[in-house]
Amino acid sequence: MNHRPFQISLAVLALTSALLFTSSASAQGDAAALFKSKCAACHGPDGTANTAVGKSMKIRDFHSPDVQKQTDTQLTDIISSGKGAMPSYKGKLTDDQIKQLVGYVRELAKK
């Protein structure tokens, strides 16, 4: 009985899983770096808006139910078009970067 095809299949599966995990971890790291460079000055590094700008502009905490009940589409629109004093990032960030930021906002709320 030849187990070689089975061993190759397992190796391919393991490699694919490792690449997906690395890609996911990399995307999360990219989102964190992007958030830090574009958002943290106002929204705070933890999304609580506990910054001088956040307090003066009464920016909502990303952990709040009001923010978290918004759909991904709504958050995408806010990041893309801006809201109030928040600038628009349309044309400054790619659609994928904006999607990563929405995911990161969701992750911050879990912490």
Rosetta constraint file for C-alpha pairs under 8 A:
AtomPair CA 3 CA 7 HARMONIC 6.23 0.50
AtomPair CA 4 CA 8 HARMONIC 6.16 0.50
AtomPair CA 5 CA 9 HARMONIC 6.16 0.50
AtomPair CA 6 CA 10 HARMONIC 6.26 0.50
AtomPair CA 7 CA 11 HARMONIC 6.19 0.50
AtomPair CA 8 CA 12 HARMONIC 6.15 0.50
AtomPair CA 9 CA 13 HARMONIC 6.12 0.50
AtomPair CA 10 CA 14 HARMONIC 6.09 0.50
AtomPair CA 11 CA 15 HARMONIC 6.12 0.50
AtomPair CA 12 CA 16 HARMONIC 6.06 0.50
AtomPair CA 13 CA 17 HARMONIC 6.13 0.50
AtomPair CA 14 CA 18 HARMONIC 6.17 0.50
AtomPair CA 15 CA 19 HARMONIC 6.18 0.50
AtomPair CA 16 CA 20 HARMONIC 6.18 0.50
AtomPair CA 17 CA 21 HARMONIC 6.14 0.50
AtomPair CA 18 CA 22 HARMONIC 6.07 0.50
AtomPair CA 19 CA 23 HARMONIC 5.97 0.50
AtomPair CA 20 CA 24 HARMONIC 6.05 0.50
AtomPair CA 21 CA 25 HARMONIC 6.06 0.50
AtomPair CA 22 CA 26 HARMONIC 5.92 0.50
AtomPair CA 23 CA 27 HARMONIC 6.07 0.50
AtomPair CA 24 CA 28 HARMONIC 6.21 0.50
AtomPair CA 25 CA 29 HARMONIC 6.17 0.50
AtomPair CA 26 CA 30 HARMONIC 6.06 0.50
AtomPair CA 27 CA 31 HARMONIC 6.08 0.50
AtomPair CA 27 CA 100 HARMONIC 7.33 0.50
AtomPair CA 28 CA 32 HARMONIC 6.19 0.50
AtomPair CA 28 CA 100 HARMONIC 7.54 0.50
AtomPair CA 28 CA 104 HARMONIC 7.35 0.50
AtomPair CA 29 CA 33 HARMONIC 6.20 0.50
AtomPair CA 30 CA 34 HARMONIC 6.00 0.50
AtomPair CA 31 CA 35 HARMONIC 5.96 0.50
AtomPair CA 31 CA 97 HARMONIC 7.24 0.50
AtomPair CA 31 CA 100 HARMONIC 5.41 0.50
AtomPair CA 31 CA 101 HARMONIC 5.71 0.50
AtomPair CA 31 CA 104 HARMONIC 6.22 0.50
AtomPair CA 32 CA 36 HARMONIC 6.09 0.50
AtomPair CA 32 CA 104 HARMONIC 6.97 0.50
AtomPair CA 33 CA 37 HARMONIC 6.20 0.50
AtomPair CA 34 CA 38 HARMONIC 5.97 0.50
AtomPair CA 34 CA 39 HARMONIC 7.74 0.50
AtomPair CA 34 CA 97 HARMONIC 7.88 0.50
AtomPair CA 34 CA 101 HARMONIC 7.49 0.50
AtomPair CA 35 CA 39 HARMONIC 4.97 0.50
AtomPair CA 35 CA 40 HARMONIC 6.06 0.50
AtomPair CA 35 CA 45 HARMONIC 7.90 0.50
AtomPair CA 35 CA 101 HARMONIC 6.59 0.50
AtomPair CA 35 CA 104 HARMONIC 7.82 0.50
AtomPair CA 36 CA 40 HARMONIC 4.89 0.50
AtomPair CA 36 CA 41 HARMONIC 7.57 0.50
AtomPair CA 36 CA 45 HARMONIC 6.45 0.50
AtomPair CA 37 CA 41 HARMONIC 7.88 0.50
AtomPair CA 39 CA 43 HARMONIC 5.78 0.50
AtomPair CA 39 CA 44 HARMONIC 7.34 0.50
AtomPair CA 40 CA 44 HARMONIC 4.28 0.50
AtomPair CA 40 CA 45 HARMONIC 4.78 0.50
AtomPair CA 40 CA 46 HARMONIC 7.75 0.50
AtomPair CA 40 CA 47 HARMONIC 7.25 0.50
AtomPair CA 41 CA 45 HARMONIC 7.58 0.50
AtomPair CA 41 CA 51 HARMONIC 7.22 0.50
AtomPair CA 41 CA 53 HARMONIC 7.49 0.50
AtomPair CA 42 CA 49 HARMONIC 6.21 0.50
AtomPair CA 42 CA 51 HARMONIC 6.21 0.50
AtomPair CA 42 CA 52 HARMONIC 7.64 0.50
AtomPair CA 42 CA 53 HARMONIC 5.29 0.50
AtomPair CA 42 CA 54 HARMONIC 5.02 0.50
AtomPair CA 42 CA 59 HARMONIC 7.87 0.50
AtomPair CA 43 CA 47 HARMONIC 5.11 0.50
AtomPair CA 43 CA 48 HARMONIC 6.26 0.50
AtomPair CA 43 CA 49 HARMONIC 4.04 0.50
AtomPair CA 43 CA 50 HARMONIC 7.07 0.50
AtomPair CA 43 CA 51 HARMONIC 6.99 0.50
AtomPair CA 43 CA 54 HARMONIC 5.93 0.50
AtomPair CA 43 CA 59 HARMONIC 7.11 0.50
AtomPair CA 43 CA 61 HARMONIC 7.55 0.50
AtomPair CA 44 CA 48 HARMONIC 5.91 0.50
AtomPair CA 44 CA 49 HARMONIC 4.86 0.50
AtomPair CA 44 CA 50 HARMONIC 5.83 0.50
AtomPair CA 44 CA 51 HARMONIC 5.83 0.50
AtomPair CA 44 CA 54 HARMONIC 7.55 0.50
AtomPair CA 46 CA 108 HARMONIC 6.43 0.50
AtomPair CA 47 CA 61 HARMONIC 5.97 0.50
AtomPair CA 47 CA 62 HARMONIC 5.22 0.50
AtomPair CA 47 CA 63 HARMONIC 7.20 0.50
AtomPair CA 47 CA 105 HARMONIC 7.37 0.50
AtomPair CA 47 CA 108 HARMONIC 6.46 0.50
AtomPair CA 47 CA 109 HARMONIC 7.76 0.50
AtomPair CA 48 CA 60 HARMONIC 7.34 0.50
AtomPair CA 48 CA 61 HARMONIC 4.26 0.50
AtomPair CA 48 CA 62 HARMONIC 5.97 0.50
AtomPair CA 48 CA 63 HARMONIC 6.86 0.50
AtomPair CA 49 CA 53 HARMONIC 7.93 0.50
AtomPair CA 49 CA 54 HARMONIC 4.63 0.50
AtomPair CA 49 CA 55 HARMONIC 6.75 0.50
AtomPair CA 49 CA 59 HARMONIC 5.94 0.50
AtomPair CA 49 CA 60 HARMONIC 6.50 0.50
AtomPair CA 49 CA 61 HARMONIC 5.47 0.50
AtomPair CA 49 CA 62 HARMONIC 7.81 0.50
AtomPair CA 50 CA 54 HARMONIC 5.90 0.50
AtomPair CA 50 CA 55 HARMONIC 6.32 0.50
AtomPair CA 51 CA 55 HARMONIC 5.94 0.50
AtomPair CA 52 CA 56 HARMONIC 6.12 0.50
AtomPair CA 53 CA 57 HARMONIC 5.99 0.50
AtomPair CA 54 CA 58 HARMONIC 5.72 0.50
AtomPair CA 54 CA 59 HARMONIC 4.95 0.50
AtomPair CA 54 CA 60 HARMONIC 7.89 0.50
AtomPair CA 55 CA 59 HARMONIC 6.54 0.50
AtomPair CA 60 CA 64 HARMONIC 7.22 0.50
AtomPair CA 60 CA 67 HARMONIC 7.32 0.50
AtomPair CA 61 CA 67 HARMONIC 7.42 0.50
AtomPair CA 62 CA 67 HARMONIC 5.69 0.50
AtomPair CA 62 CA 68 HARMONIC 6.87 0.50
AtomPair CA 62 CA 105 HARMONIC 6.58 0.50
AtomPair CA 62 CA 106 HARMONIC 7.98 0.50
AtomPair CA 62 CA 108 HARMONIC 7.21 0.50
AtomPair CA 62 CA 109 HARMONIC 6.02 0.50
AtomPair CA 63 CA 67 HARMONIC 7.00 0.50
AtomPair CA 63 CA 68 HARMONIC 6.75 0.50
AtomPair CA 63 CA 108 HARMONIC 7.14 0.50
AtomPair CA 63 CA 109 HARMONIC 4.35 0.50
AtomPair CA 63 CA 110 HARMONIC 7.59 0.50
AtomPair CA 64 CA 68 HARMONIC 6.26 0.50
AtomPair CA 64 CA 109 HARMONIC 7.80 0.50
AtomPair CA 65 CA 69 HARMONIC 5.76 0.50
AtomPair CA 66 CA 70 HARMONIC 6.97 0.50
AtomPair CA 68 CA 106 HARMONIC 7.24 0.50
AtomPair CA 68 CA 109 HARMONIC 7.59 0.50
AtomPair CA 70 CA 74 HARMONIC 5.97 0.50
AtomPair CA 70 CA 75 HARMONIC 6.62 0.50
AtomPair CA 71 CA 75 HARMONIC 6.38 0.50
AtomPair CA 72 CA 76 HARMONIC 5.98 0.50
AtomPair CA 72 CA 102 HARMONIC 6.53 0.50
AtomPair CA 73 CA 77 HARMONIC 6.12 0.50
AtomPair CA 74 CA 78 HARMONIC 6.29 0.50
AtomPair CA 75 CA 79 HARMONIC 6.24 0.50
AtomPair CA 75 CA 102 HARMONIC 6.38 0.50
AtomPair CA 76 CA 80 HARMONIC 5.96 0.50
AtomPair CA 76 CA 98 HARMONIC 6.46 0.50
AtomPair CA 76 CA 99 HARMONIC 6.83 0.50
AtomPair CA 76 CA 102 HARMONIC 6.54 0.50
AtomPair CA 77 CA 81 HARMONIC 5.70 0.50
AtomPair CA 77 CA 82 HARMONIC 7.53 0.50
AtomPair CA 78 CA 82 HARMONIC 4.95 0.50
AtomPair CA 78 CA 83 HARMONIC 5.84 0.50
AtomPair CA 78 CA 88 HARMONIC 7.78 0.50
AtomPair CA 79 CA 83 HARMONIC 7.88 0.50
AtomPair CA 79 CA 87 HARMONIC 7.99 0.50
AtomPair CA 79 CA 88 HARMONIC 6.31 0.50
AtomPair CA 79 CA 89 HARMONIC 6.01 0.50
AtomPair CA 79 CA 90 HARMONIC 7.68 0.50
AtomPair CA 79 CA 98 HARMONIC 6.87 0.50
AtomPair CA 80 CA 88 HARMONIC 5.31 0.50
AtomPair CA 80 CA 89 HARMONIC 4.87 0.50
AtomPair CA 80 CA 90 HARMONIC 4.56 0.50
AtomPair CA 80 CA 98 HARMONIC 7.35 0.50
AtomPair CA 81 CA 87 HARMONIC 7.32 0.50
AtomPair CA 81 CA 88 HARMONIC 4.44 0.50
AtomPair CA 81 CA 89 HARMONIC 6.57 0.50
AtomPair CA 81 CA 90 HARMONIC 6.29 0.50
AtomPair CA 82 CA 86 HARMONIC 5.05 0.50
AtomPair CA 82 CA 87 HARMONIC 4.72 0.50
AtomPair CA 82 CA 88 HARMONIC 4.02 0.50
AtomPair CA 82 CA 89 HARMONIC 6.96 0.50
AtomPair CA 83 CA 87 HARMONIC 6.94 0.50
AtomPair CA 83 CA 88 HARMONIC 7.63 0.50
AtomPair CA 89 CA 93 HARMONIC 5.71 0.50
AtomPair CA 90 CA 94 HARMONIC 7.62 0.50
AtomPair CA 93 CA 97 HARMONIC 5.91 0.50
AtomPair CA 93 CA 98 HARMONIC 6.48 0.50
AtomPair CA 94 CA 98 HARMONIC 6.34 0.50
AtomPair CA 95 CA 99 HARMONIC 6.17 0.50
AtomPair CA 96 CA 100 HARMONIC 6.15 0.50
AtomPair CA 97 CA 101 HARMONIC 6.26 0.50
AtomPair CA 98 CA 102 HARMONIC 6.34 0.50
AtomPair CA 99 CA 103 HARMONIC 6.35 0.50
AtomPair CA 100 CA 104 HARMONIC 6.11 0.50
AtomPair CA 101 CA 105 HARMONIC 6.13 0.50
AtomPair CA 102 CA 106 HARMONIC 6.42 0.50
AtomPair CA 103 CA 107 HARMONIC 6.28 0.50
AtomPair CA 104 CA 108 HARMONIC 6.11 0.50
AtomPair CA 105 CA 109 HARMONIC 6.47 0.50
AtomPair CA 106 CA 110 HARMONIC 6.90 0.50
AtomPair CA 107 CA 111 HARMONIC 6.91 0.50
